[in-house]
Amino acid sequence: MIKGSTDIYCIFGHPVRHSKSPLMHNRAFHKLGIDACYVAFDVTPANIGAAIQSVKALNIKGLNITVPHKEVVIPLLDEVNSDAMEIGAVNTIKNEGGSLIGYNTDYKGFIKSLQENDILIKDKNFLILGAGGAARAVIYGLIKEGAKVHIYNRTIEKAKSIVKSFDRLGNISIVEKLAQTEQCDVIVNTTSLGLKKDDSLPINASLIQTSHVVYDTIYFLTPFLEYGQKIGCKIIDGKDMLLWQAVYAFEIWFGIKPPVLDMKEVLYL
Ligand code: ATR
């Protein structure tokens, strides 16, 4: 029941109609009897500044930020936590008495999704395909957990720029030509290849072996995951990362743990 006292939480993105965040958070609010509701706002790049101002004006208590605004919101906030600053992207904002604080829960969500699937991280070799915003969060999380990270990207300059920003933090290198993957434990797709049904695989199929864990940050069965499944790899899609980034956002807003299983249930509806 929406009342005069109901607090508003939301997501800003463009496009955003497909977002699963309203489903997950509203389910958690309902389950815990929290007087709040969560809505999605389609905010164009031209309007992101005004939209962030409106968070203060309307006293929106907390929000998520998704593509394409995760980087551009940083200078619009009053404070940004150090992880989000290192990654260069904010996906969660808390309104603390009129002061907007930015966080990144994507990287924590990614790490938790590996742990939940019993994937070892420390000293393991991760091949990351792509060097965009999603890759930065994934790589930051892996480095913090002591993984050995290898980045392959179509545009090598972008991979170089990630190595430059992260190599003081841990073990990270560039793969210029992807010729062999034997030493890899996990291959993670962070490119947008797979969003469309007829997309090609993000790497040559001959480089994917049964011993690999095949992880896609896209949250449905992509051709990459389908191929991995076909040859007997353990596969993980992006739903778990999506779930856990929402769980951690909820914890930032409310300081309590949300009902994870209920949130998970709506993701699979
Ligand atoms: P996101 O924030 O979702 O990571 P992004 O920052 O636009 O999105 O990054 C998209 C990634 O997908 C990039 O690594 C991009 O490669 P380039 O740096 O070469 O552009 C990769 N990508 C997109 N389309 C691709 C394609 N057809 N083949 C290979 N890589 C592709």
Residues whose N, C-alpha, C, O or C-beta is under 5 A from the ligand:
A	BS01	ATR	G130 A131 G132 G133 A134 A135 N153 R154 T155 K158 T190 T191 S192
